[in-house]
């Protein structure tokens, strides 16, 4: 699978009830665990003081990432994404080709 850096901003629409927000966030947590278990979600961070997420996501290609991974998130209708395809760097200290 390829790796992608994904920045996610979630904006709750005006007038949405707190019950709906809570329900979707709970479902989002369940779905994130499922995607982590399948290897599609590798890491996820929240920048300090910001209401957005940055993560390393995996899929066969960007089309699959949007359709079968990010598109399955319960908060998807409220999200915007910035997706950057990644490739290994020869000097990555955590890479499998890193010299010891």
C-alpha positions, 0 to 999 in steps of 0.5 A: 500500500502507498502512504499519504499525508492527510490533513483533515479539517472538520467543520460542524454545520450550523444548527447541528444538534450536540446529540448528532455531533456526539453520535458521529464522533463516537462512530468516528472513533470506532471506524478509526480503530477499524481502519487502524486494524486493517492498516489503512490508518497508520498514525494520527495527530492533532496540532496543539490548539487546533481543531484539525488532524494530520495523519499517515493513511495507507491505500493502494492509490489516491482513488481508493484512499478517497472512496474506500478509506476516507469516504467511509468516515462518519464525519466525512460530510463535514470534512475537507482533506488535503492529501499528499502522496508520499514516497520513501526517502533514502535517508529516512532513519525509520525506513527499512533501508536505513543503515545501522 
